[in-house]
């Protein structure tokens, strides 16, 4: 069989997987293990990076019949390789944040529309229609570079929100406060979303007092501007400075198309098409029961065109089926967002 024929077959299979995934999103049922295994076998055969990784591990994809036996691709491979499930021309490329000189991850997307649809769906599942919110964004580290998936997501939410008060404010907290005042005068709810260091800067000014219906959402990340804080300390400082107890969090990353949200106490809820598995820090192929701390592995079924099975450098634990918390990061892992909290 020729290379062109193989490429055509992979493209056709990818299209069929996208159609099946669209149905999964529409139904919003429990995690579809059968589809996950189908996607694994497709990527194990057609994703050259993942295929080589499995070969190096001496794992035969055809012998893998259950999720617990699937090897997860270390997230660092997104820095050194183009992780693509088939041979396509990228419609968009997202790149990770990081300090100066740090090698950045890249996520190649066949079509950016899927990311836009998934991110809006997940936000609205957690917070209701985007049109209910005025969105004020303090994301300076992300705005100062190109290729941020977070900026693209927030921009889509702002467009769907449709409120003229919404906007990105870089370091201009005075203008942000003016937009907040206009939104409240019009009787609108406000979502104040930002990278941790920028929100802390604003909180320390103690010039913005939020109302109880408003929400602060931190996306993590000190970007080398401040010392890293545990979640409880970060949220306490934000609550005191912004005079609200509504401190929420967003968990996402360049290498994933889906996000998880915490609406308090650091507990994140996943989408029906995401699954969290906690691996033993000393044995990456052994999984821990709920309530125990280990490395976080993520299945994101939206990652049809890259790799859906990701071994992150985050530490955490799972409680209920779709609930997990982040407790820190492995030693020597890169400082990056989103969400950067340390033990």
GUSELUM-65623 format. One line per 8 residues: number of its first residue (from 1); their letters; for each residue x, y, z of C-alpha. Coordinates in pm, 1 decimal. Example, Ala and Ser with C-alpha at 12.3 -4.5 7.8 and 13.67 -1.06 7.14 Angstrom:
REM residues 2
1	AS	1230.0/-450.0/780.0 | 1367.0/-106.0/714.0 .
//
This chain:
REM residues 343
1	XXXXXXXX	0.0/0.0/0.0 | 143.7/340.8/-99.0 | 220.5/625.2/142.6 | -47.4/838.1/-25.4 | -306.3/564.7/26.4 | -211.8/530.4/393.4 | -233.2/907.4/437.8 | -574.4/915.7/272.1 .
9	XXXXXXXX	-700.4/630.6/492.2 | -577.9/807.5/807.5 | -746.4/1132.7/701.7 | -1072.3/947.7/637.6 | -1053.1/773.8/975.0 | -983.8/1104.2/1147.8 | -1291.8/1251.1/983.9 | -1503.0/960.2/1108.2 .
17	XXXXXXXX	-1363.5/1002.0/1460.1 | -1451.9/1370.5/1454.5 | -1807.5/1283.5/1354.2 | -1834.0/1029.8/1635.6 | -1690.7/1279.7/1883.8 | -1947.7/1540.1/1779.2 | -2219.7/1293.4/1877.1 | -2050.2/1230.6/2213.1 .
25	XXXXXXXX	-2043.9/1604.9/2282.6 | -2408.7/1640.0/2187.3 | -2525.8/1359.3/2415.4 | -2305.1/1458.7/2712.3 | -2314.7/1111.9/2868.4 | -2047.8/945.0/3082.0 | -1695.9/895.7/2950.3 | -1703.7/674.4/2640.6 .
33	XXXXXXXX	-1437.3/408.1/2698.0 | -1508.9/232.4/2369.1 | -1443.3/552.1/2174.7 | -1129.0/617.3/2381.2 | -989.2/276.4/2288.5 | -1080.6/331.0/1923.6 | -901.4/665.8/1930.4 | -599.7/509.2/2100.5 .
41	XXXXXXXX	-561.3/244.1/1831.4 | -594.1/507.8/1559.3 | -327.4/728.4/1715.7 | -101.1/437.1/1802.0 | -94.2/346.3/1433.2 | -97.2/687.4/1264.6 | 72.4/927.6/1505.8 | 440.7/874.5/1425.3 .
49	XXXXXXXX	561.9/1026.8/1754.3 | 324.9/822.3/1968.8 | 391.5/510.1/1761.4 | 766.6/545.4/1813.6 | 715.4/601.4/2186.6 | 508.0/283.8/2216.0 | 771.8/93.6/2020.1 | 1043.3/219.5/2256.1 .
57	XXXXXXXX	836.1/90.1/2546.8 | 790.9/-240.8/2362.1 | 413.7/-209.3/2395.1 | 203.7/-370.6/2123.6 | -99.4/-150.6/2058.1 | -318.8/-435.1/1934.4 | -280.0/-611.8/2269.4 | -415.4/-313.8/2461.9 .
65	XXXXXXXX	-784.2/-373.9/2537.4 | -849.4/-150.4/2840.7 | -774.1/207.8/2944.2 | -550.3/103.8/3233.3 | -304.0/-54.0/2988.1 | -262.2/254.2/2766.4 | 79.5/423.7/2790.4 | 48.1/802.7/2810.1 .
73	XXXXXXXX	270.9/1029.7/2603.3 | 489.5/1252.6/2826.3 | 386.5/1612.5/2772.0 | 746.5/1711.4/2697.0 | 714.9/1548.9/2351.9 | 503.7/1847.2/2244.4 | 821.1/2056.3/2279.4 | 1051.9/1841.1/2074.4 .
81	XXXXXXXX	818.6/1694.4/1809.8 | 520.5/1777.8/1592.9 | 259.9/1555.2/1760.0 | 7.9/1487.6/1482.3 | -224.7/1191.0/1437.7 | -217.3/1213.0/1062.2 | -53.7/1416.4/788.3 | -245.7/1744.2/776.0 .
89	XXXXXXXX	-168.7/2109.0/714.2 | -223.7/2290.5/1042.1 | -509.5/2538.7/1048.8 | -361.8/2685.3/1368.0 | -70.8/2627.3/1602.5 | -91.0/2703.3/1973.8 | 230.1/2756.2/2170.2 | 286.2/2743.1/2544.6 .
97	XXXXXXXX	400.1/3021.8/2770.6 | 728.8/3015.1/2957.5 | 1018.7/3220.5/3083.0 | 1281.8/3363.2/2847.6 | 1484.4/3096.3/2669.0 | 1251.9/2814.4/2766.1 | 1157.3/2567.0/2495.4 | 784.9/2594.7/2424.8 .
105	XXXXXXXX	527.1/2331.2/2347.7 | 339.7/2346.4/2020.1 | -2.6/2202.4/1951.2 | -90.5/2162.6/1583.8 | -463.6/2188.0/1510.3 | -621.2/2068.6/1189.7 | -909.2/2313.9/1233.5 | -934.9/2574.4/1506.9 .
113	XXXXXXXX	-1315.2/2555.5/1503.4 | -1314.4/2243.9/1723.8 | -1119.6/2424.7/1996.7 | -1355.0/2720.8/1977.8 | -1662.6/2499.6/2004.6 | -1528.2/2285.1/2288.8 | -1400.3/2576.1/2499.5 | -1727.4/2769.2/2473.2 .
121	XXXXXXXX	-1932.8/2456.2/2547.0 | -1731.5/2380.0/2860.8 | -1746.5/2736.0/2990.7 | -2120.0/2757.9/2938.2 | -2177.3/2417.6/3098.4 | -2011.6/2552.5/3413.3 | -2126.4/2917.0/3412.9 | -2430.5/2942.8/3190.8 .
129	XXXXXXXX	-2450.8/3148.1/2869.4 | -2147.8/3367.5/2800.1 | -2396.0/3647.0/2734.0 | -2468.4/3651.1/3108.9 | -2117.6/3779.6/3180.1 | -1904.7/4084.9/3123.7 | -1552.4/3941.6/3095.9 | -1258.8/4150.9/3215.7 .
137	XXXXXXXX	-925.6/3984.0/3140.7 | -586.2/4051.9/3299.2 | -356.8/3825.8/3095.7 | -40.8/4029.3/3029.6 | 203.4/3739.4/2996.4 | -22.8/3582.0/2733.6 | -106.3/3900.8/2543.3 | 263.8/3979.0/2504.7 .
145	XXXXXXXX	325.4/3680.0/2279.1 | 157.5/3501.0/1990.6 | -10.3/3162.3/1981.4 | -179.8/3154.7/2321.7 | -473.1/2913.0/2334.6 | -599.4/3090.0/2649.0 | -615.9/3428.2/2475.4 | -803.2/3271.1/2184.8 .
153	XXXXXXXX	-1050.7/3105.1/2420.5 | -1118.4/3422.8/2618.4 | -1153.5/3623.0/2298.0 | -1418.1/3377.6/2176.1 | -1604.4/3406.5/2506.3 | -1594.6/3785.7/2488.4 | -1735.3/3780.2/2136.7 | -2014.8/3549.5/2245.5 .
161	XXXXXXXX	-2071.8/3761.4/2554.3 | -2147.9/4059.8/2332.5 | -2098.8/4317.7/2608.7 | -1908.7/4634.7/2516.6 | -1762.9/4650.3/2867.9 | -1567.5/4323.5/2814.3 | -1202.8/4346.4/2717.5 | -832.5/4273.2/2769.4 .
169	XXXXXXXX	-651.9/4526.3/2987.0 | -286.1/4422.9/2987.4 | -149.0/4625.4/3286.5 | -409.9/4903.9/3277.1 | -599.3/4837.8/3599.3 | -745.6/5189.5/3602.8 | -924.5/5129.9/3274.1 | -1032.4/4785.4/3399.9 .
177	XXXXXXXX	-1192.6/4947.3/3703.9 | -1372.4/5193.3/3478.3 | -1515.8/4908.3/3272.7 | -1616.8/4729.8/3591.7 | -1803.0/5039.6/3712.7 | -1984.4/5067.9/3378.5 | -2085.0/4702.1/3391.1 | -2223.3/4731.4/3743.1 .
185	XXXXXXXX	-2407.9/5052.1/3658.0 | -2579.0/4854.3/3381.2 | -2667.0/4576.4/3627.6 | -2440.9/4310.3/3471.6 | -2245.3/4023.7/3628.9 | -1868.0/4037.8/3592.3 | -1612.1/3762.3/3545.5 | -1265.9/3892.5/3633.3 .
193	XXXXXXXX	-1025.4/3645.2/3472.3 | -650.3/3665.1/3500.0 | -306.8/3519.1/3540.7 | -217.4/3489.4/3909.9 | 51.8/3756.2/3932.3 | -165.4/4017.6/3759.0 | -462.8/3943.5/3983.8 | -237.5/3970.3/4289.6 .
201	XXXXXXXX	-107.9/4306.2/4168.7 | -466.7/4426.1/4136.1 | -566.0/4281.7/4473.9 | -278.1/4460.5/4646.2 | -403.9/4793.9/4513.9 | -725.0/4735.4/4715.5 | -910.4/4974.3/4485.4 | -1159.5/4728.5/4336.0 .
209	XXXXXXXX	-1442.5/4591.0/4547.7 | -1640.5/4319.6/4374.6 | -2003.6/4239.1/4438.3 | -2107.1/3892.2/4552.9 | -2252.8/3793.1/4216.4 | -1916.6/3855.3/4047.9 | -1648.4/3588.1/4003.8 | -1268.3/3598.1/4006.0 .
217	XXXXXXXX	-1112.4/3322.1/3795.5 | -738.1/3261.7/3820.2 | -568.9/3069.1/3542.6 | -249.2/3012.2/3740.3 | 98.4/3128.0/3653.2 | 343.5/3364.2/3820.6 | 564.8/3363.0/3507.5 | 869.0/3433.5/3722.3 .
225	XXXXXXXX	717.8/3764.7/3839.6 | 640.7/3644.3/4193.9 | 712.7/3346.1/4415.2 | 481.8/3052.6/4362.9 | 206.6/3013.6/4622.0 | -8.0/2725.0/4733.3 | -367.1/2756.8/4616.9 | -508.7/2834.1/4962.0 .
233	XXXXXXXX	-266.1/3123.6/5012.5 | -323.4/3262.6/4663.2 | -701.0/3249.1/4696.7 | -692.7/3403.4/5045.0 | -491.4/3700.9/4918.3 | -723.0/3749.2/4621.4 | -1033.0/3724.2/4839.5 | -897.6/3980.8/5085.3 .
241	XXXXXXXX	-776.4/4229.4/4826.0 | -1078.7/4205.5/4594.0 | -1325.7/4163.7/4883.8 | -1501.6/3854.8/4757.4 | -1517.0/3484.4/4836.4 | -1592.8/3390.0/4476.2 | -1243.0/3274.7/4375.1 | -1255.4/3014.0/4098.1 .
249	XXXXXXXX	-988.8/2847.3/3881.5 | -943.9/2728.7/3524.6 | -725.0/2429.4/3436.9 | -609.5/2397.2/3081.1 | -291.4/2371.1/2880.0 | -158.1/2424.3/2531.8 | -144.8/2050.0/2472.1 | -516.3/1999.0/2546.5 .
257	XXXXXXXX	-824.9/2128.8/2369.7 | -1051.2/2093.3/2675.2 | -1059.8/2277.8/3006.6 | -1174.5/2200.1/3360.2 | -1315.4/2452.5/3606.0 | -1307.8/2479.6/3983.5 | -1585.9/2681.8/4142.6 | -1431.1/2662.5/4487.5 .
265	XXXXXXXX	-1204.2/2461.9/4719.1 | -973.3/2375.5/4429.5 | -1190.0/2089.8/4303.0 | -1202.3/2075.9/3923.1 | -1488.2/1919.7/3728.7 | -1403.5/1759.7/3396.1 | -1602.6/1736.7/3077.8 | -1776.9/1404.2/2998.3 .
273	XXXXXXXX	-1510.7/1346.3/2731.2 | -1218.6/1389.7/2972.8 | -1082.1/1134.1/3215.9 | -825.6/1179.3/3492.0 | -606.2/890.9/3604.3 | -355.2/923.0/3888.6 | -28.0/738.7/3833.6 | 220.3/624.9/4094.4 .
281	XXXXXXXX	512.9/870.5/4095.9 | 755.0/576.5/4112.3 | 580.3/358.7/3854.3 | 410.9/543.4/3565.9 | 219.3/229.8/3463.7 | 55.6/176.3/3803.4 | -257.1/373.1/3893.3 | -371.8/483.9/4236.5 .
289	XXXXXXXX	-713.8/471.4/4391.3 | -918.0/785.6/4458.1 | -785.3/1010.7/4732.2 | -415.9/929.8/4683.9 | -163.6/1176.9/4544.8 | 28.1/1104.1/4226.5 | 102.2/1222.0/3875.8 | -192.0/1331.6/3665.3 .
297	XXXXXXXX	-262.2/1153.3/3336.9 | -534.1/1301.7/3119.1 | -744.4/1157.5/2841.7 | -887.7/1440.6/2633.4 | -1098.2/1290.1/2357.8 | -1106.4/1627.5/2181.6 | -738.2/1572.3/2093.3 | -822.9/1361.0/1790.2 .
305	XXXXXXXX	-561.7/1522.0/1566.3 | -272.4/1521.9/1816.0 | -257.6/1284.3/2113.1 | -546.5/1225.5/2350.6 | -339.0/1043.2/2615.1 | -113.1/1286.0/2801.0 | 119.1/1229.8/3094.6 | 137.7/1571.0/3262.5 .
313	XXXXXXXX	392.7/1700.7/3512.1 | 118.9/1797.0/3756.2 | 64.2/1630.1/4091.9 | -286.2/1580.7/4217.5 | -553.7/1344.9/4336.6 | -895.3/1237.1/4220.6 | -1201.0/1217.6/4440.6 | -1519.4/1152.3/4245.3 .
321	XXXXXXXX	-1534.7/1026.4/3885.8 | -1520.7/1371.7/3727.3 | -1357.0/1564.5/4010.9 | -987.3/1621.8/4082.4 | -751.0/1870.4/4244.7 | -404.0/1998.4/4160.7 | -150.2/1983.6/4441.8 | 170.7/2089.4/4271.2 .
329	XXXXXXXX	424.2/1995.0/4007.9 | 706.0/1744.1/3980.5 | 1051.5/1866.0/4075.3 | 1251.0/2004.7/3779.8 | 940.2/2045.0/3564.1 | 906.2/2369.4/3375.1 | 729.6/2661.6/3535.4 | 442.1/2726.7/3300.3 .
337	XXXXXXX	63.4/2779.4/3297.8 | -205.0/2716.0/3324.4 | -221.1/2625.4/3641.3 | 101.4/2676.4/3834.7 | 72.3/2596.3/4202.5 | 338.4/2432.2/4416.0 | 325.2/2205.8/4718.7 .
//
